[in-house]
Amino acid sequence: MYSRISTRLPWFFGYIGEPEPEDEILLGDLNFDEIINVADIILLVNIILDPDDMYIPEMLTAADYNEDGEINVVDVVQLVSVILETTFRGAVEWLIENFPELEVEKRLQELNNVN
């Protein structure tokens, strides 16, 4: 008798709508390891350099670090600033040194001209 009931439990809980904990997206955690570090910076730089590549929606949500609806160089500068515990300018200098292909200053200037 018990074996008949236990095989129907998944259906039963699905039917009554047992609440499942919603996974909250940690901004800046692009690889979903629950740690914000340089690996996330690399992924964010890749998204900025190659925005046409295929990314899952959750990754793009995590990439918009400042939650302004756009993924751009400001997100990566702010992420670096938090990870390295430095100023905005310190993060820019770190990115210039470590990711010259990102052209941080040029991208910041372009954003400045748009606003």
Secondary structure as UniProt FT lines:
FT   HELIX           2..16
FT   TURN            27..28
FT   TURN            30..31
FT   HELIX           38..49
FT   TURN            51..52
FT   HELIX           57..63
FT   TURN            65..66
FT   HELIX           73..84
FT   HELIX           88..98
FT   HELIX           100..102
FT   HELIX           104..114
//
